[in-house]
Amino acid sequence: MKMNRWLKSAVVTGALLIGPLAMAAEVTTAAGEPASVDRAVGLGAAAAFAIAISVLGAGYAVGRIGSAALGAAAEKPELLTRSILFVALAEGLAVLGFAIAMMLVQKI
């Protein structure tokens, strides 16, 4: 229940921040002619959604994997280096979400 409330507040805050920023930017196409503001808002919202979902997913995965890795390392210290690989794979999810968001922002 608490996570659901936090997720709703994150989505509303993101929507309130992205909307004015996307509308304030001067939107032009590659040919230099003005583009649709709706397209800019849509791309901005898509970029915000991509980064938000990937970071939330990566945070959840790192939390679960990290706690299991430290529990395993407490019993067998030689497992720590192997378990760091799985934590890094979860962090890669956030990096990929950031890369996709940057590609979407470049299209604005």
Phi and psi restraints in degrees (range 20) as a CNS / XPLOR table:
assign (resid 1 and name C) (resid 2 and name N)
       (resid 2 and name CA) (resid 2 and name C) 1.0 -66.6 20.0 2
assign (resid 2 and name N) (resid 2 and name CA)
       (resid 2 and name C) (resid 3 and name N) 1.0 -38.5 20.0 2
assign (resid 2 and name C) (resid 3 and name N)
       (resid 3 and name CA) (resid 3 and name C) 1.0 -66.6 20.0 2
assign (resid 3 and name N) (resid 3 and name CA)
       (resid 3 and name C) (resid 4 and name N) 1.0 -37.5 20.0 2
assign (resid 3 and name C) (resid 4 and name N)
       (resid 4 and name CA) (resid 4 and name C) 1.0 -62.2 20.0 2
assign (resid 4 and name N) (resid 4 and name CA)
       (resid 4 and name C) (resid 5 and name N) 1.0 -42.8 20.0 2
assign (resid 4 and name C) (resid 5 and name N)
       (resid 5 and name CA) (resid 5 and name C) 1.0 -65.8 20.0 2
assign (resid 5 and name N) (resid 5 and name CA)
       (resid 5 and name C) (resid 6 and name N) 1.0 -40.6 20.0 2
assign (resid 5 and name C) (resid 6 and name N)
       (resid 6 and name CA) (resid 6 and name C) 1.0 -65.4 20.0 2
assign (resid 6 and name N) (resid 6 and name CA)
       (resid 6 and name C) (resid 7 and name N) 1.0 -41.3 20.0 2
assign (resid 6 and name C) (resid 7 and name N)
       (resid 7 and name CA) (resid 7 and name C) 1.0 -65.4 20.0 2
assign (resid 7 and name N) (resid 7 and name CA)
       (resid 7 and name C) (resid 8 and name N) 1.0 -40.8 20.0 2
assign (resid 7 and name C) (resid 8 and name N)
       (resid 8 and name CA) (resid 8 and name C) 1.0 -63.2 20.0 2
assign (resid 8 and name N) (resid 8 and name CA)
       (resid 8 and name C) (resid 9 and name N) 1.0 -41.5 20.0 2
assign (resid 8 and name C) (resid 9 and name N)
       (resid 9 and name CA) (resid 9 and name C) 1.0 -68.5 20.0 2
assign (resid 9 and name N) (resid 9 and name CA)
       (resid 9 and name C) (resid 10 and name N) 1.0 -33.9 20.0 2
assign (resid 9 and name C) (resid 10 and name N)
       (resid 10 and name CA) (resid 10 and name C) 1.0 -66.6 20.0 2
assign (resid 10 and name N) (resid 10 and name CA)
       (resid 10 and name C) (resid 11 and name N) 1.0 -40.6 20.0 2
assign (resid 10 and name C) (resid 11 and name N)
       (resid 11 and name CA) (resid 11 and name C) 1.0 -67.1 20.0 2
assign (resid 11 and name N) (resid 11 and name CA)
       (resid 11 and name C) (resid 12 and name N) 1.0 -43.3 20.0 2
assign (resid 11 and name C) (resid 12 and name N)
       (resid 12 and name CA) (resid 12 and name C) 1.0 -65.4 20.0 2
assign (resid 12 and name N) (resid 12 and name CA)
       (resid 12 and name C) (resid 13 and name N) 1.0 -42.5 20.0 2
assign (resid 12 and name C) (resid 13 and name N)
       (resid 13 and name CA) (resid 13 and name C) 1.0 -62.9 20.0 2
assign (resid 13 and name N) (resid 13 and name CA)
       (resid 13 and name C) (resid 14 and name N) 1.0 -42.7 20.0 2
assign (resid 13 and name C) (resid 14 and name N)
       (resid 14 and name CA) (resid 14 and name C) 1.0 -61.8 20.0 2
assign (resid 14 and name N) (resid 14 and name CA)
       (resid 14 and name C) (resid 15 and name N) 1.0 -41.9 20.0 2
assign (resid 14 and name C) (resid 15 and name N)
       (resid 15 and name CA) (resid 15 and name C) 1.0 -65.8 20.0 2
assign (resid 15 and name N) (resid 15 and name CA)
       (resid 15 and name C) (resid 16 and name N) 1.0 -38.1 20.0 2
assign (resid 15 and name C) (resid 16 and name N)
       (resid 16 and name CA) (resid 16 and name C) 1.0 -70.5 20.0 2
assign (resid 16 and name N) (resid 16 and name CA)
       (resid 16 and name C) (resid 17 and name N) 1.0 -29.5 20.0 2
assign (resid 16 and name C) (resid 17 and name N)
       (resid 17 and name CA) (resid 17 and name C) 1.0 -84.1 20.0 2
assign (resid 17 and name N) (resid 17 and name CA)
       (resid 17 and name C) (resid 18 and name N) 1.0 -37.7 20.0 2
assign (resid 17 and name C) (resid 18 and name N)
       (resid 18 and name CA) (resid 18 and name C) 1.0 -75.4 20.0 2
assign (resid 18 and name N) (resid 18 and name CA)
       (resid 18 and name C) (resid 19 and name N) 1.0 -38.2 20.0 2
assign (resid 18 and name C) (resid 19 and name N)
       (resid 19 and name CA) (resid 19 and name C) 1.0 -55.5 20.0 2
assign (resid 19 and name N) (resid 19 and name CA)
       (resid 19 and name C) (resid 20 and name N) 1.0 -57.5 20.0 2
assign (resid 19 and name C) (resid 20 and name N)
       (resid 20 and name CA) (resid 20 and name C) 1.0 -63.8 20.0 2
assign (resid 20 and name N) (resid 20 and name CA)
       (resid 20 and name C) (resid 21 and name N) 1.0 -35.0 20.0 2
assign (resid 20 and name C) (resid 21 and name N)
       (resid 21 and name CA) (resid 21 and name C) 1.0 -66.3 20.0 2
assign (resid 21 and name N) (resid 21 and name CA)
       (resid 21 and name C) (resid 22 and name N) 1.0 -40.1 20.0 2
assign (resid 21 and name C) (resid 22 and name N)
       (resid 22 and name CA) (resid 22 and name C) 1.0 -69.7 20.0 2
assign (resid 22 and name N) (resid 22 and name CA)
       (resid 22 and name C) (resid 23 and name N) 1.0 -35.3 20.0 2
assign (resid 22 and name C) (resid 23 and name N)
       (resid 23 and name CA) (resid 23 and name C) 1.0 -75.9 20.0 2
assign (resid 23 and name N) (resid 23 and name CA)
       (resid 23 and name C) (resid 24 and name N) 1.0 -26.8 20.0 2
assign (resid 23 and name C) (resid 24 and name N)
       (resid 24 and name CA) (resid 24 and name C) 1.0 -75.7 20.0 2
assign (resid 24 and name N) (resid 24 and name CA)
       (resid 24 and name C) (resid 25 and name N) 1.0 -25.1 20.0 2
assign (resid 24 and name C) (resid 25 and name N)
       (resid 25 and name CA) (resid 25 and name C) 1.0 -74.4 20.0 2
assign (resid 25 and name N) (resid 25 and name CA)
       (resid 25 and name C) (resid 26 and name N) 1.0 143.0 20.0 2
assign (resid 25 and name C) (resid 26 and name N)
       (resid 26 and name CA) (resid 26 and name C) 1.0 -81.3 20.0 2
assign (resid 26 and name N) (resid 26 and name CA)
       (resid 26 and name C) (resid 27 and name N) 1.0 119.4 20.0 2
assign (resid 26 and name C) (resid 27 and name N)
       (resid 27 and name CA) (resid 27 and name C) 1.0 -100.7 20.0 2
assign (resid 27 and name N) (resid 27 and name CA)
       (resid 27 and name C) (resid 28 and name N) 1.0 124.3 20.0 2
assign (resid 27 and name C) (resid 28 and name N)
       (resid 28 and name CA) (resid 28 and name C) 1.0 -133.7 20.0 2
assign (resid 28 and name N) (resid 28 and name CA)
       (resid 28 and name C) (resid 29 and name N) 1.0 154.4 20.0 2
assign (resid 28 and name C) (resid 29 and name N)
       (resid 29 and name CA) (resid 29 and name C) 1.0 -87.8 20.0 2
assign (resid 29 and name N) (resid 29 and name CA)
       (resid 29 and name C) (resid 30 and name N) 1.0 -178.6 20.0 2
assign (resid 29 and name C) (resid 30 and name N)
       (resid 30 and name CA) (resid 30 and name C) 1.0 -64.5 20.0 2
assign (resid 30 and name N) (resid 30 and name CA)
       (resid 30 and name C) (resid 31 and name N) 1.0 -29.6 20.0 2
assign (resid 30 and name C) (resid 31 and name N)
       (resid 31 and name CA) (resid 31 and name C) 1.0 -81.0 20.0 2
assign (resid 31 and name N) (resid 31 and name CA)
       (resid 31 and name C) (resid 32 and name N) 1.0 -4.3 20.0 2
assign (resid 31 and name C) (resid 32 and name N)
       (resid 32 and name CA) (resid 32 and name C) 1.0 92.6 20.0 2
assign (resid 32 and name N) (resid 32 and name CA)
       (resid 32 and name C) (resid 33 and name N) 1.0 -0.2 20.0 2
assign (resid 32 and name C) (resid 33 and name N)
       (resid 33 and name CA) (resid 33 and name C) 1.0 -90.4 20.0 2
assign (resid 33 and name N) (resid 33 and name CA)
       (resid 33 and name C) (resid 34 and name N) 1.0 152.6 20.0 2
assign (resid 33 and name C) (resid 34 and name N)
       (resid 34 and name CA) (resid 34 and name C) 1.0 -63.2 20.0 2
assign (resid 34 and name N) (resid 34 and name CA)
       (resid 34 and name C) (resid 35 and name N) 1.0 140.5 20.0 2
assign (resid 34 and name C) (resid 35 and name N)
       (resid 35 and name CA) (resid 35 and name C) 1.0 -104.3 20.0 2
assign (resid 35 and name N) (resid 35 and name CA)
       (resid 35 and name C) (resid 36 and name N) 1.0 175.6 20.0 2
assign (resid 35 and name C) (resid 36 and name N)
       (resid 36 and name CA) (resid 36 and name C) 1.0 -73.9 20.0 2
assign (resid 36 and name N) (resid 36 and name CA)
       (resid 36 and name C) (resid 37 and name N) 1.0 135.6 20.0 2
assign (resid 36 and name C) (resid 37 and name N)
       (resid 37 and name CA) (resid 37 and name C) 1.0 -68.8 20.0 2
assign (resid 37 and name N) (resid 37 and name CA)
       (resid 37 and name C) (resid 38 and name N) 1.0 -32.5 20.0 2
assign (resid 37 and name C) (resid 38 and name N)
       (resid 38 and name CA) (resid 38 and name C) 1.0 -60.9 20.0 2
assign (resid 38 and name N) (resid 38 and name CA)
       (resid 38 and name C) (resid 39 and name N) 1.0 -38.5 20.0 2
assign (resid 38 and name C) (resid 39 and name N)
       (resid 39 and name CA) (resid 39 and name C) 1.0 -65.2 20.0 2
assign (resid 39 and name N) (resid 39 and name CA)
       (resid 39 and name C) (resid 40 and name N) 1.0 -41.1 20.0 2
assign (resid 39 and name C) (resid 40 and name N)
       (resid 40 and name CA) (resid 40 and name C) 1.0 -65.4 20.0 2
assign (resid 40 and name N) (resid 40 and name CA)
       (resid 40 and name C) (resid 41 and name N) 1.0 -41.4 20.0 2
assign (resid 40 and name C) (resid 41 and name N)
       (resid 41 and name CA) (resid 41 and name C) 1.0 -66.1 20.0 2
assign (resid 41 and name N) (resid 41 and name CA)
       (resid 41 and name C) (resid 42 and name N) 1.0 -41.1 20.0 2
assign (resid 41 and name C) (resid 42 and name N)
       (resid 42 and name CA) (resid 42 and name C) 1.0 -63.3 20.0 2
assign (resid 42 and name N) (resid 42 and name CA)
       (resid 42 and name C) (resid 43 and name N) 1.0 -43.8 20.0 2
assign (resid 42 and name C) (resid 43 and name N)
       (resid 43 and name CA) (resid 43 and name C) 1.0 -67.3 20.0 2
assign (resid 43 and name N) (resid 43 and name CA)
       (resid 43 and name C) (resid 44 and name N) 1.0 -37.7 20.0 2
assign (resid 43 and name C) (resid 44 and name N)
       (resid 44 and name CA) (resid 44 and name C) 1.0 -65.1 20.0 2
assign (resid 44 and name N) (resid 44 and name CA)
       (resid 44 and name C) (resid 45 and name N) 1.0 -40.9 20.0 2
assign (resid 44 and name C) (resid 45 and name N)
       (resid 45 and name CA) (resid 45 and name C) 1.0 -67.1 20.0 2
assign (resid 45 and name N) (resid 45 and name CA)
       (resid 45 and name C) (resid 46 and name N) 1.0 -38.4 20.0 2
assign (resid 45 and name C) (resid 46 and name N)
       (resid 46 and name CA) (resid 46 and name C) 1.0 -65.3 20.0 2
assign (resid 46 and name N) (resid 46 and name CA)
       (resid 46 and name C) (resid 47 and name N) 1.0 -39.9 20.0 2
assign (resid 46 and name C) (resid 47 and name N)
       (resid 47 and name CA) (resid 47 and name C) 1.0 -65.4 20.0 2
assign (resid 47 and name N) (resid 47 and name CA)
       (resid 47 and name C) (resid 48 and name N) 1.0 -41.9 20.0 2
assign (resid 47 and name C) (resid 48 and name N)
       (resid 48 and name CA) (resid 48 and name C) 1.0 -65.2 20.0 2
assign (resid 48 and name N) (resid 48 and name CA)
       (resid 48 and name C) (resid 49 and name N) 1.0 -40.4 20.0 2
assign (resid 48 and name C) (resid 49 and name N)
       (resid 49 and name CA) (resid 49 and name C) 1.0 -66.2 20.0 2
assign (resid 49 and name N) (resid 49 and name CA)
       (resid 49 and name C) (resid 50 and name N) 1.0 -41.4 20.0 2
assign (resid 49 and name C) (resid 50 and name N)
       (resid 50 and name CA) (resid 50 and name C) 1.0 -62.6 20.0 2
assign (resid 50 and name N) (resid 50 and name CA)
       (resid 50 and name C) (resid 51 and name N) 1.0 -45.8 20.0 2
assign (resid 50 and name C) (resid 51 and name N)
       (resid 51 and name CA) (resid 51 and name C) 1.0 -71.6 20.0 2
assign (resid 51 and name N) (resid 51 and name CA)
       (resid 51 and name C) (resid 52 and name N) 1.0 -37.4 20.0 2
assign (resid 51 and name C) (resid 52 and name N)
       (resid 52 and name CA) (resid 52 and name C) 1.0 -65.9 20.0 2
assign (resid 52 and name N) (resid 52 and name CA)
       (resid 52 and name C) (resid 53 and name N) 1.0 -47.3 20.0 2
assign (resid 52 and name C) (resid 53 and name N)
       (resid 53 and name CA) (resid 53 and name C) 1.0 -67.8 20.0 2
assign (resid 53 and name N) (resid 53 and name CA)
       (resid 53 and name C) (resid 54 and name N) 1.0 -40.6 20.0 2
assign (resid 53 and name C) (resid 54 and name N)
       (resid 54 and name CA) (resid 54 and name C) 1.0 -68.0 20.0 2
assign (resid 54 and name N) (resid 54 and name CA)
       (resid 54 and name C) (resid 55 and name N) 1.0 -38.1 20.0 2
assign (resid 54 and name C) (resid 55 and name N)
       (resid 55 and name CA) (resid 55 and name C) 1.0 -71.7 20.0 2
assign (resid 55 and name N) (resid 55 and name CA)
       (resid 55 and name C) (resid 56 and name N) 1.0 -39.4 20.0 2
assign (resid 55 and name C) (resid 56 and name N)
       (resid 56 and name CA) (resid 56 and name C) 1.0 -64.1 20.0 2
assign (resid 56 and name N) (resid 56 and name CA)
       (resid 56 and name C) (resid 57 and name N) 1.0 -41.9 20.0 2
assign (resid 56 and name C) (resid 57 and name N)
       (resid 57 and name CA) (resid 57 and name C) 1.0 -65.6 20.0 2
assign (resid 57 and name N) (resid 57 and name CA)
       (resid 57 and name C) (resid 58 and name N) 1.0 -41.4 20.0 2
assign (resid 57 and name C) (resid 58 and name N)
       (resid 58 and name CA) (resid 58 and name C) 1.0 -66.8 20.0 2
assign (resid 58 and name N) (resid 58 and name CA)
       (resid 58 and name C) (resid 59 and name N) 1.0 -40.0 20.0 2
assign (resid 58 and name C) (resid 59 and name N)
       (resid 59 and name CA) (resid 59 and name C) 1.0 -63.2 20.0 2
assign (resid 59 and name N) (resid 59 and name CA)
       (resid 59 and name C) (resid 60 and name N) 1.0 -41.3 20.0 2
assign (resid 59 and name C) (resid 60 and name N)
       (resid 60 and name CA) (resid 60 and name C) 1.0 -64.4 20.0 2
assign (resid 60 and name N) (resid 60 and name CA)
       (resid 60 and name C) (resid 61 and name N) 1.0 -45.1 20.0 2
assign (resid 60 and name C) (resid 61 and name N)
       (resid 61 and name CA) (resid 61 and name C) 1.0 -64.9 20.0 2
assign (resid 61 and name N) (resid 61 and name CA)
       (resid 61 and name C) (resid 62 and name N) 1.0 -42.8 20.0 2
assign (resid 61 and name C) (resid 62 and name N)
       (resid 62 and name CA) (resid 62 and name C) 1.0 -65.0 20.0 2
assign (resid 62 and name N) (resid 62 and name CA)
       (resid 62 and name C) (resid 63 and name N) 1.0 -38.0 20.0 2
assign (resid 62 and name C) (resid 63 and name N)
       (resid 63 and name CA) (resid 63 and name C) 1.0 -62.1 20.0 2
assign (resid 63 and name N) (resid 63 and name CA)
       (resid 63 and name C) (resid 64 and name N) 1.0 -46.1 20.0 2
assign (resid 63 and name C) (resid 64 and name N)
       (resid 64 and name CA) (resid 64 and name C) 1.0 -70.7 20.0 2
assign (resid 64 and name N) (resid 64 and name CA)
       (resid 64 and name C) (resid 65 and name N) 1.0 -46.4 20.0 2
assign (resid 64 and name C) (resid 65 and name N)
       (resid 65 and name CA) (resid 65 and name C) 1.0 -69.9 20.0 2
assign (resid 65 and name N) (resid 65 and name CA)
       (resid 65 and name C) (resid 66 and name N) 1.0 -40.3 20.0 2
assign (resid 65 and name C) (resid 66 and name N)
       (resid 66 and name CA) (resid 66 and name C) 1.0 -63.3 20.0 2
assign (resid 66 and name N) (resid 66 and name CA)
       (resid 66 and name C) (resid 67 and name N) 1.0 -41.5 20.0 2
assign (resid 66 and name C) (resid 67 and name N)
       (resid 67 and name CA) (resid 67 and name C) 1.0 -67.8 20.0 2
assign (resid 67 and name N) (resid 67 and name CA)
       (resid 67 and name C) (resid 68 and name N) 1.0 -38.3 20.0 2
assign (resid 67 and name C) (resid 68 and name N)
       (resid 68 and name CA) (resid 68 and name C) 1.0 -68.0 20.0 2
assign (resid 68 and name N) (resid 68 and name CA)
       (resid 68 and name C) (resid 69 and name N) 1.0 -37.2 20.0 2
assign (resid 68 and name C) (resid 69 and name N)
       (resid 69 and name CA) (resid 69 and name C) 1.0 -66.6 20.0 2
assign (resid 69 and name N) (resid 69 and name CA)
       (resid 69 and name C) (resid 70 and name N) 1.0 -41.9 20.0 2
assign (resid 69 and name C) (resid 70 and name N)
       (resid 70 and name CA) (resid 70 and name C) 1.0 -69.5 20.0 2
assign (resid 70 and name N) (resid 70 and name CA)
       (resid 70 and name C) (resid 71 and name N) 1.0 -33.4 20.0 2
assign (resid 70 and name C) (resid 71 and name N)
       (resid 71 and name CA) (resid 71 and name C) 1.0 -65.3 20.0 2
assign (resid 71 and name N) (resid 71 and name CA)
       (resid 71 and name C) (resid 72 and name N) 1.0 -41.3 20.0 2
assign (resid 71 and name C) (resid 72 and name N)
       (resid 72 and name CA) (resid 72 and name C) 1.0 -69.1 20.0 2
assign (resid 72 and name N) (resid 72 and name CA)
       (resid 72 and name C) (resid 73 and name N) 1.0 -36.9 20.0 2
assign (resid 72 and name C) (resid 73 and name N)
       (resid 73 and name CA) (resid 73 and name C) 1.0 -69.7 20.0 2
assign (resid 73 and name N) (resid 73 and name CA)
       (resid 73 and name C) (resid 74 and name N) 1.0 -26.6 20.0 2
assign (resid 73 and name C) (resid 74 and name N)
       (resid 74 and name CA) (resid 74 and name C) 1.0 -68.1 20.0 2
assign (resid 74 and name N) (resid 74 and name CA)
       (resid 74 and name C) (resid 75 and name N) 1.0 -33.0 20.0 2
assign (resid 74 and name C) (resid 75 and name N)
       (resid 75 and name CA) (resid 75 and name C) 1.0 -87.1 20.0 2
assign (resid 75 and name N) (resid 75 and name CA)
       (resid 75 and name C) (resid 76 and name N) 1.0 -40.2 20.0 2
assign (resid 75 and name C) (resid 76 and name N)
       (resid 76 and name CA) (resid 76 and name C) 1.0 -133.8 20.0 2
assign (resid 76 and name N) (resid 76 and name CA)
       (resid 76 and name C) (resid 77 and name N) 1.0 99.3 20.0 2
assign (resid 76 and name C) (resid 77 and name N)
       (resid 77 and name CA) (resid 77 and name C) 1.0 -60.9 20.0 2
assign (resid 77 and name N) (resid 77 and name CA)
       (resid 77 and name C) (resid 78 and name N) 1.0 -23.4 20.0 2
assign (resid 77 and name C) (resid 78 and name N)
       (resid 78 and name CA) (resid 78 and name C) 1.0 -72.5 20.0 2
assign (resid 78 and name N) (resid 78 and name CA)
       (resid 78 and name C) (resid 79 and name N) 1.0 -11.1 20.0 2
assign (resid 78 and name C) (resid 79 and name N)
       (resid 79 and name CA) (resid 79 and name C) 1.0 -83.0 20.0 2
assign (resid 79 and name N) (resid 79 and name CA)
       (resid 79 and name C) (resid 80 and name N) 1.0 -9.8 20.0 2
assign (resid 79 and name C) (resid 80 and name N)
       (resid 80 and name CA) (resid 80 and name C) 1.0 -63.7 20.0 2
assign (resid 80 and name N) (resid 80 and name CA)
       (resid 80 and name C) (resid 81 and name N) 1.0 -44.8 20.0 2
assign (resid 80 and name C) (resid 81 and name N)
       (resid 81 and name CA) (resid 81 and name C) 1.0 -66.8 20.0 2
assign (resid 81 and name N) (resid 81 and name CA)
       (resid 81 and name C) (resid 82 and name N) 1.0 -34.1 20.0 2
assign (resid 81 and name C) (resid 82 and name N)
       (resid 82 and name CA) (resid 82 and name C) 1.0 -70.9 20.0 2
assign (resid 82 and name N) (resid 82 and name CA)
       (resid 82 and name C) (resid 83 and name N) 1.0 -35.9 20.0 2
assign (resid 82 and name C) (resid 83 and name N)
       (resid 83 and name CA) (resid 83 and name C) 1.0 -76.8 20.0 2
assign (resid 83 and name N) (resid 83 and name CA)
       (resid 83 and name C) (resid 84 and name N) 1.0 -21.6 20.0 2
assign (resid 83 and name C) (resid 84 and name N)
       (resid 84 and name CA) (resid 84 and name C) 1.0 -63.5 20.0 2
assign (resid 84 and name N) (resid 84 and name CA)
       (resid 84 and name C) (resid 85 and name N) 1.0 -30.5 20.0 2
assign (resid 84 and name C) (resid 85 and name N)
       (resid 85 and name CA) (resid 85 and name C) 1.0 -59.8 20.0 2
assign (resid 85 and name N) (resid 85 and name CA)
       (resid 85 and name C) (resid 86 and name N) 1.0 -42.2 20.0 2
assign (resid 85 and name C) (resid 86 and name N)
       (resid 86 and name CA) (resid 86 and name C) 1.0 -69.3 20.0 2
assign (resid 86 and name N) (resid 86 and name CA)
       (resid 86 and name C) (resid 87 and name N) 1.0 -34.7 20.0 2
assign (resid 86 and name C) (resid 87 and name N)
       (resid 87 and name CA) (resid 87 and name C) 1.0 -66.3 20.0 2
assign (resid 87 and name N) (resid 87 and name CA)
       (resid 87 and name C) (resid 88 and name N) 1.0 -39.7 20.0 2
assign (resid 87 and name C) (resid 88 and name N)
       (resid 88 and name CA) (resid 88 and name C) 1.0 -65.9 20.0 2
assign (resid 88 and name N) (resid 88 and name CA)
       (resid 88 and name C) (resid 89 and name N) 1.0 -35.7 20.0 2
assign (resid 88 and name C) (resid 89 and name N)
       (resid 89 and name CA) (resid 89 and name C) 1.0 -64.4 20.0 2
assign (resid 89 and name N) (resid 89 and name CA)
       (resid 89 and name C) (resid 90 and name N) 1.0 -38.1 20.0 2
assign (resid 89 and name C) (resid 90 and name N)
       (resid 90 and name CA) (resid 90 and name C) 1.0 -67.7 20.0 2
assign (resid 90 and name N) (resid 90 and name CA)
       (resid 90 and name C) (resid 91 and name N) 1.0 -37.5 20.0 2
assign (resid 90 and name C) (resid 91 and name N)
       (resid 91 and name CA) (resid 91 and name C) 1.0 -66.7 20.0 2
assign (resid 91 and name N) (resid 91 and name CA)
       (resid 91 and name C) (resid 92 and name N) 1.0 -30.3 20.0 2
assign (resid 91 and name C) (resid 92 and name N)
       (resid 92 and name CA) (resid 92 and name C) 1.0 -60.8 20.0 2
assign (resid 92 and name N) (resid 92 and name CA)
       (resid 92 and name C) (resid 93 and name N) 1.0 -28.3 20.0 2
assign (resid 92 and name C) (resid 93 and name N)
       (resid 93 and name CA) (resid 93 and name C) 1.0 -61.3 20.0 2
assign (resid 93 and name N) (resid 93 and name CA)
       (resid 93 and name C) (resid 94 and name N) 1.0 -42.1 20.0 2
assign (resid 93 and name C) (resid 94 and name N)
       (resid 94 and name CA) (resid 94 and name C) 1.0 -67.5 20.0 2
assign (resid 94 and name N) (resid 94 and name CA)
       (resid 94 and name C) (resid 95 and name N) 1.0 -38.2 20.0 2
assign (resid 94 and name C) (resid 95 and name N)
       (resid 95 and name CA) (resid 95 and name C) 1.0 -65.8 20.0 2
assign (resid 95 and name N) (resid 95 and name CA)
       (resid 95 and name C) (resid 96 and name N) 1.0 -41.4 20.0 2
assign (resid 95 and name C) (resid 96 and name N)
       (resid 96 and name CA) (resid 96 and name C) 1.0 -65.4 20.0 2
assign (resid 96 and name N) (resid 96 and name CA)
       (resid 96 and name C) (resid 97 and name N) 1.0 -39.2 20.0 2
assign (resid 96 and name C) (resid 97 and name N)
       (resid 97 and name CA) (resid 97 and name C) 1.0 -62.3 20.0 2
assign (resid 97 and name N) (resid 97 and name CA)
       (resid 97 and name C) (resid 98 and name N) 1.0 -39.2 20.0 2
assign (resid 97 and name C) (resid 98 and name N)
       (resid 98 and name CA) (resid 98 and name C) 1.0 -64.8 20.0 2
assign (resid 98 and name N) (resid 98 and name CA)
       (resid 98 and name C) (resid 99 and name N) 1.0 -41.5 20.0 2
assign (resid 98 and name C) (resid 99 and name N)
       (resid 99 and name CA) (resid 99 and name C) 1.0 -64.1 20.0 2
assign (resid 99 and name N) (resid 99 and name CA)
       (resid 99 and name C) (resid 100 and name N) 1.0 -41.7 20.0 2
assign (resid 99 and name C) (resid 100 and name N)
       (resid 100 and name CA) (resid 100 and name C) 1.0 -65.5 20.0 2
assign (resid 100 and name N) (resid 100 and name CA)
       (resid 100 and name C) (resid 101 and name N) 1.0 -40.5 20.0 2
assign (resid 100 and name C) (resid 101 and name N)
       (resid 101 and name CA) (resid 101 and name C) 1.0 -63.1 20.0 2
assign (resid 101 and name N) (resid 101 and name CA)
       (resid 101 and name C) (resid 102 and name N) 1.0 -39.3 20.0 2
assign (resid 101 and name C) (resid 102 and name N)
       (resid 102 and name CA) (resid 102 and name C) 1.0 -66.9 20.0 2
assign (resid 102 and name N) (resid 102 and name CA)
       (resid 102 and name C) (resid 103 and name N) 1.0 -36.5 20.0 2
assign (resid 102 and name C) (resid 103 and name N)
       (resid 103 and name CA) (resid 103 and name C) 1.0 -66.0 20.0 2
assign (resid 103 and name N) (resid 103 and name CA)
       (resid 103 and name C) (resid 104 and name N) 1.0 -37.5 20.0 2
assign (resid 103 and name C) (resid 104 and name N)
       (resid 104 and name CA) (resid 104 and name C) 1.0 -68.3 20.0 2
assign (resid 104 and name N) (resid 104 and name CA)
       (resid 104 and name C) (resid 105 and name N) 1.0 -38.7 20.0 2
assign (resid 104 and name C) (resid 105 and name N)
       (resid 105 and name CA) (resid 105 and name C) 1.0 -66.3 20.0 2
assign (resid 105 and name N) (resid 105 and name CA)
       (resid 105 and name C) (resid 106 and name N) 1.0 -33.9 20.0 2
assign (resid 105 and name C) (resid 106 and name N)
       (resid 106 and name CA) (resid 106 and name C) 1.0 -66.9 20.0 2
assign (resid 106 and name N) (resid 106 and name CA)
       (resid 106 and name C) (resid 107 and name N) 1.0 -21.8 20.0 2
assign (resid 106 and name C) (resid 107 and name N)
       (resid 107 and name CA) (resid 107 and name C) 1.0 -80.8 20.0 2
assign (resid 107 and name N) (resid 107 and name CA)
       (resid 107 and name C) (resid 108 and name N) 1.0 -12.0 20.0 2
